[in-house]
């Protein structure tokens, strides 16, 4: 009896946390807490009970997933070995300007769009890319427009849609086309047919290339003097998946790049220097969709490969509006009676009796038969 009561107590110990998780994620799924969720709860409570520069939570979107299930969210593809050996075409050159203590582009206005959600599709590379493009275009034009990730997922054939990609490749694609607004080319979290007929956000020619950022010193200068930067990090560790607040340290992260995000700022919290990162797992993940990671320690592999910011030309001519459709030709007079019937109508002068209807009848369709005539 005591054993049964104990087992009930253990099961109930996760029920409150499970309800809290379901409420946060808007889930009404049947069934109780999964084994993966129970493990997350245990991890979170054990970590938060000790001294640390960061806290975890069990209410994030990945809390009930196994490590294997989480892999679908990681979409940064490691470059091929041959690509790794190629020199960077354009590396960030330090501006020579003095560093500032802190910066947060999310507080500047007109630079960073609200946190988005890639769903269960490995399209983080597309969200990282649009974040960089949105920032640069917003800074150059004073017009922040949310760009379509779905366009990159559907139309960029060098990258691999929901199976992953690289931010540099995506910027190269953006050089060759007009980029769509998010609203006119909505995200579906799956690969679809490349679409046209959208509302232009950046005209073809508005994106001219990208610059590599290959060190944390370069990232600090680029963030300060250029704007948000697309970066690749490792995101498959439990501390990252269940991050809540504070500064995530290098010891908890790893350096095997698998996820594309956007660096939007830097500063110091509790004596620890940090980078501020915008993720694409929705606002219920992390600190309302954001993360602080330790700076100057290579945390999560940041700047080791794949970090870029786009180059834009705000003077590119706007994309011409699509031409209106050609007017439909007037329908030809359609015969709805036999030739013999028509011949009789004309021979006996009955066109006027037919009235308006005669214009639909064979070769009575002429001026002599127009108008309604009473019998």
C-alpha positions as CSV (number, residue, x, y, z in Angstrom):
1,X,0.0,0.0,0.0
2,X,2.8,2.4,0.9
3,X,4.6,1.5,-2.3
4,X,1.5,2.3,-4.4
5,X,1.1,5.6,-2.6
6,X,4.7,6.4,-3.2
7,X,4.4,5.6,-6.9
8,X,1.3,7.8,-7.2
9,X,3.3,10.6,-5.4
10,X,6.2,10.3,-7.8
11,X,3.9,10.5,-10.8
12,X,2.0,13.4,-9.4
13,X,5.3,15.2,-8.8
14,X,5.5,15.9,-12.5
15,X,1.8,16.7,-13.1
16,X,2.0,20.3,-12.0
17,X,5.1,20.9,-14.2
18,X,3.4,19.2,-17.1
19,X,0.3,21.4,-16.8
20,X,2.5,24.5,-16.6
21,X,4.4,23.3,-19.7
22,X,1.2,22.7,-21.6
23,X,-0.3,26.0,-20.6
24,X,2.8,27.9,-21.8
25,X,2.9,26.0,-25.1
26,X,-0.8,26.2,-25.7
27,X,-1.0,22.4,-25.8
28,X,-4.1,20.3,-25.0
29,X,-2.5,17.0,-26.0
30,X,-3.9,14.0,-24.2
31,X,-1.6,11.9,-22.0
32,X,0.7,12.7,-19.2
33,X,4.3,13.9,-19.0
34,X,6.8,12.1,-21.3
35,X,10.0,10.5,-20.0
36,X,11.9,13.1,-21.8
37,X,9.9,15.9,-20.0
38,X,10.5,14.2,-16.6
39,X,14.2,14.2,-17.3
40,X,14.1,17.9,-18.3
41,X,12.3,18.8,-15.0
42,X,14.9,16.9,-13.0
43,X,17.7,18.6,-14.9
44,X,16.2,22.1,-14.5
45,X,15.5,21.7,-10.8
46,X,19.0,20.3,-10.1
47,X,20.7,23.1,-12.0
48,X,18.6,26.0,-10.6
49,X,19.3,24.8,-7.0
50,X,23.0,25.6,-7.4
51,X,25.0,28.7,-8.0
52,X,25.2,29.6,-11.7
53,X,25.3,32.5,-14.0
54,X,22.2,31.3,-15.8
55,X,18.8,29.6,-15.1
56,X,16.9,26.9,-16.9
57,X,13.2,26.2,-17.4
58,X,11.0,23.3,-18.3
59,X,8.3,25.2,-20.1
60,X,10.1,25.9,-23.4
61,X,9.1,24.3,-26.7
62,X,11.8,21.6,-26.7
63,X,11.3,20.6,-23.0
64,X,9.4,17.4,-23.8
65,X,11.6,16.2,-26.7
66,X,14.4,13.7,-26.8
67,X,17.8,14.8,-28.0
68,X,17.1,13.0,-31.3
69,X,13.7,14.8,-31.7
70,X,15.4,18.2,-31.1
71,X,17.7,17.7,-34.1
72,X,15.0,18.8,-36.5
73,X,15.5,22.4,-35.2
74,X,19.2,22.4,-36.0
75,X,19.7,23.4,-39.6
76,X,23.2,24.9,-39.9
77,X,25.1,22.6,-42.3
78,X,28.8,22.3,-41.8
79,X,30.6,23.5,-44.9
80,X,32.3,20.7,-46.9
81,X,36.0,20.2,-46.2
82,X,36.9,21.7,-49.6
83,X,34.9,24.8,-48.7
84,X,36.6,25.0,-45.3
85,X,39.9,25.3,-47.0
86,X,38.8,28.1,-49.3
87,X,39.9,31.6,-48.2
88,X,37.1,34.0,-47.1
89,X,36.3,36.3,-49.9
90,X,35.6,39.3,-47.8
91,X,36.6,39.6,-44.1
92,X,35.5,42.3,-41.7
93,X,38.1,45.0,-41.3
94,X,38.2,46.7,-37.9
95,X,36.7,50.2,-38.1
96,X,39.4,51.6,-35.9
97,X,36.7,53.1,-33.7
98,X,36.8,52.6,-29.9
99,X,34.7,49.8,-28.4
100,X,31.6,50.7,-26.4
101,X,30.6,48.9,-23.2
102,X,27.2,47.6,-24.4
103,X,24.8,47.7,-27.3
104,X,21.4,46.2,-27.9
105,X,19.9,46.6,-31.4
106,X,16.5,45.4,-30.2
107,X,16.2,48.7,-28.3
108,X,17.2,51.0,-31.2
109,X,14.0,50.7,-33.2
110,X,13.7,49.9,-36.9
111,X,16.5,47.2,-36.9
112,X,15.2,44.0,-35.4
113,X,11.8,42.4,-36.2
114,X,9.9,40.4,-33.5
115,X,11.0,36.9,-32.6
116,X,9.9,34.3,-35.2
117,X,9.3,30.6,-35.0
118,X,10.8,28.1,-37.5
119,X,8.7,25.2,-36.2
120,X,9.9,21.7,-36.8
121,X,11.9,22.5,-39.9
122,X,15.7,22.9,-40.0
123,X,15.4,26.4,-41.5
124,X,17.3,28.3,-38.9
125,X,19.7,29.4,-41.6
126,X,16.9,31.2,-43.4
127,X,15.8,33.0,-40.2
128,X,19.4,34.0,-39.4
129,X,19.8,35.3,-43.0
130,X,16.5,37.3,-43.0
131,X,17.5,38.8,-39.6
132,X,20.7,40.1,-41.0
133,X,19.1,41.4,-44.2
134,X,16.2,43.1,-42.2
135,X,18.7,44.9,-40.0
136,X,20.9,46.2,-42.9
137,X,18.0,47.2,-45.0
138,X,16.2,48.9,-42.1
139,X,19.4,50.8,-41.2
140,X,20.0,52.0,-44.7
141,X,16.4,52.9,-45.6
142,X,14.8,53.7,-42.2
143,X,12.2,51.2,-43.2
144,X,12.1,47.9,-41.3
145,X,10.3,45.2,-43.2
146,X,9.9,41.6,-42.1
147,X,11.3,39.3,-44.9
148,X,10.0,35.9,-46.0
149,X,12.0,32.9,-44.8
150,X,9.6,30.7,-46.8
151,X,11.0,32.2,-50.0
152,X,14.5,31.1,-49.1
153,X,13.2,27.6,-48.1
154,X,11.3,27.2,-51.3
155,X,13.5,29.0,-53.9
156,X,17.2,28.7,-52.7
157,X,18.2,25.5,-54.4
158,X,21.8,25.6,-53.2
159,X,20.7,25.2,-49.6
160,X,18.4,22.4,-48.5
161,X,15.2,23.8,-47.1
162,X,14.1,22.1,-43.9
163,X,17.2,19.9,-44.1
164,X,19.5,22.9,-43.5
165,X,21.7,25.5,-45.2
166,X,24.3,28.2,-44.8
167,X,23.7,31.9,-44.3
168,X,26.4,32.9,-46.8
169,X,24.7,30.7,-49.5
170,X,21.4,32.3,-48.7
171,X,22.8,35.8,-49.1
172,X,24.2,34.8,-52.5
173,X,20.7,33.7,-53.5
174,X,19.3,37.0,-52.3
175,X,21.7,38.8,-54.7
176,X,19.9,37.2,-57.7
177,X,16.3,38.0,-56.9
178,X,13.7,40.3,-55.4
179,X,13.0,39.4,-51.8
180,X,9.4,39.1,-50.6
181,X,7.7,40.4,-47.5
182,X,6.8,38.0,-44.8
183,X,3.1,38.9,-45.1
184,X,2.9,38.2,-48.8
185,X,4.9,34.9,-48.8
186,X,4.0,33.3,-45.5
187,X,6.0,30.7,-43.6
188,X,4.7,27.1,-43.6
189,X,7.6,25.2,-42.0
190,X,7.8,22.9,-45.0
191,X,9.4,23.0,-48.4
192,X,7.0,24.1,-51.2
193,X,7.0,25.3,-54.8
194,X,8.9,28.5,-55.4
195,X,6.2,31.3,-55.7
196,X,5.9,34.6,-57.5
197,X,3.3,37.3,-57.3
198,X,4.5,38.5,-53.8
199,X,4.9,42.0,-52.5
200,X,8.6,43.1,-53.0
201,X,10.5,44.1,-49.9
202,X,14.1,44.4,-51.3
203,X,14.5,44.8,-55.1
204,X,16.8,42.6,-57.1
205,X,20.2,44.3,-56.9
206,X,19.4,45.5,-53.3
207,X,21.6,42.8,-51.9
208,X,25.2,42.9,-53.2
209,X,27.1,40.3,-51.1
210,X,28.3,39.6,-47.6
211,X,31.3,40.0,-45.3
212,X,32.7,37.2,-43.1
213,X,33.2,37.8,-39.4
214,X,35.9,35.4,-38.2
215,X,36.6,36.4,-34.5
216,X,34.9,37.7,-31.5
217,X,36.9,41.0,-31.7
218,X,35.6,41.4,-35.3
219,X,32.1,40.5,-34.1
220,X,32.2,43.2,-31.4
221,X,33.3,45.8,-34.0
222,X,30.8,44.7,-36.6
223,X,27.9,44.7,-34.2
224,X,28.9,48.2,-33.0
225,X,29.5,49.8,-36.4
226,X,27.5,47.7,-38.9
227,X,24.5,46.1,-37.3
228,X,23.2,42.6,-36.4
229,X,25.3,39.7,-37.6
230,X,24.3,36.2,-38.6
231,X,26.2,33.6,-36.5
232,X,26.5,29.9,-36.2
233,X,26.6,28.1,-32.8
234,X,26.1,24.7,-31.2
235,X,22.5,24.5,-29.8
236,X,21.9,20.8,-29.1
237,X,23.0,20.8,-25.5
238,X,20.3,20.6,-22.7
239,X,21.4,23.9,-21.2
240,X,20.8,25.7,-24.5
241,X,17.5,23.9,-25.2
242,X,16.1,24.8,-21.8
243,X,17.7,28.2,-21.3
244,X,15.6,30.7,-19.3
245,X,17.8,33.7,-18.2
246,X,21.3,34.8,-17.3
247,X,24.5,34.2,-19.2
248,X,25.1,30.7,-20.6
249,X,28.8,29.7,-20.2
250,X,31.2,28.0,-22.5
251,X,31.3,24.9,-20.3
252,X,27.6,24.2,-21.0
253,X,27.5,24.7,-24.7
254,X,30.0,22.9,-27.0
255,X,31.4,24.1,-30.3
256,X,30.0,21.7,-33.0
257,X,28.1,24.2,-35.1
258,X,24.6,23.1,-35.9
259,X,22.3,26.2,-35.6
260,X,22.0,29.6,-37.3
261,X,21.0,32.6,-35.1
262,X,21.4,36.4,-35.1
263,X,23.8,38.3,-32.8
264,X,22.0,41.6,-31.9
265,X,24.0,43.0,-29.0
266,X,26.5,42.7,-26.2
267,X,27.1,43.8,-22.6
268,X,27.9,42.6,-19.1
269,X,25.7,41.0,-16.5
270,X,26.9,40.1,-13.0
271,X,30.5,40.6,-14.1
272,X,30.2,38.3,-17.1
273,X,30.6,39.7,-20.6
274,X,27.9,38.4,-23.0
275,X,26.6,38.3,-26.5
276,X,22.9,38.8,-27.0
277,X,21.4,36.3,-29.4
278,X,18.0,36.3,-31.2
279,X,16.8,32.7,-31.7
280,X,14.0,31.4,-34.0
281,X,12.2,29.0,-31.7
282,X,9.4,31.4,-30.8
283,X,8.9,33.8,-27.8
284,X,8.2,31.0,-25.3
285,X,11.8,29.8,-25.7
286,X,14.6,31.3,-23.6
287,X,14.2,34.9,-22.4
288,X,11.2,35.8,-24.7
289,X,13.1,34.3,-27.6
290,X,16.5,35.7,-26.7
291,X,19.7,34.3,-25.1
292,X,22.8,35.7,-23.5
293,X,26.0,33.6,-24.0
294,X,29.4,34.2,-22.5
295,X,31.7,36.5,-24.6
296,X,35.4,36.2,-25.4
297,X,35.5,32.5,-24.6
298,X,34.3,31.0,-27.9
299,X,31.1,29.9,-26.3
300,X,28.9,27.7,-28.4
301,X,31.6,28.0,-31.2
302,X,30.5,31.5,-32.1
303,X,32.5,33.1,-35.0
304,X,34.4,29.8,-35.6
305,X,32.7,29.5,-39.0
306,X,29.7,30.8,-40.9
307,X,29.3,34.3,-39.3
308,X,28.4,36.9,-41.9
309,X,26.6,40.2,-42.4
310,X,25.0,41.1,-45.7
311,X,25.9,44.1,-47.9
312,X,23.0,46.1,-49.3
313,X,22.5,48.9,-51.8
314,X,19.5,51.0,-50.8
315,X,19.7,52.9,-54.2
316,X,18.8,49.8,-56.2
317,X,15.8,50.6,-58.4
318,X,12.5,49.2,-57.1
319,X,11.1,46.1,-58.6
320,X,8.6,47.1,-61.3
321,X,5.0,46.3,-60.5
322,X,3.7,43.3,-62.5
323,X,1.9,44.3,-65.7
324,X,-1.9,44.2,-65.5
325,X,-3.4,41.2,-67.4
326,X,-4.3,41.8,-71.0
327,X,-8.0,42.5,-71.5
328,X,-10.1,39.5,-72.6
329,X,-11.2,39.7,-76.2
330,X,-14.9,40.4,-76.8
331,X,-16.6,37.0,-77.3
332,X,-17.5,36.2,-80.8
333,X,-21.1,35.9,-81.8
334,X,-22.0,32.3,-80.9
335,X,-24.5,30.3,-83.0
336,X,-27.0,28.6,-80.8
337,X,-29.3,27.5,-83.6
338,X,-28.8,25.4,-86.8
339,X,-27.9,27.0,-90.1
340,X,-31.3,26.0,-91.5
341,X,-33.2,27.7,-88.7
342,X,-31.2,30.9,-89.3
343,X,-31.9,30.8,-93.0
344,X,-35.6,30.6,-92.3
345,X,-35.5,33.5,-89.8
346,X,-33.8,35.7,-92.3
347,X,-35.9,34.6,-95.2
348,X,-39.2,35.3,-93.5
349,X,-38.0,38.5,-91.8
350,X,-38.4,37.2,-88.3
351,X,-35.3,38.7,-86.8
352,X,-37.3,41.5,-85.2
353,X,-39.6,39.0,-83.6
354,X,-36.6,37.4,-81.9
355,X,-35.7,40.7,-80.3
356,X,-32.6,40.8,-78.2
357,X,-32.2,37.0,-78.5
358,X,-31.4,37.3,-82.2
359,X,-27.9,38.6,-81.4
360,X,-27.1,35.1,-80.1
361,X,-28.4,33.3,-83.2
362,X,-26.1,32.5,-86.1
363,X,-25.7,35.2,-88.7
364,X,-28.7,37.2,-87.5
365,X,-26.1,38.8,-85.3
366,X,-26.0,42.1,-87.2
367,X,-27.4,45.6,-86.8
368,X,-30.6,44.7,-88.6
369,X,-31.5,42.4,-85.7
370,X,-30.6,44.5,-82.7
371,X,-33.1,45.8,-80.2
372,X,-36.3,44.3,-78.7
373,X,-39.4,44.3,-80.8
374,X,-42.8,43.3,-79.5
375,X,-44.7,40.7,-81.5
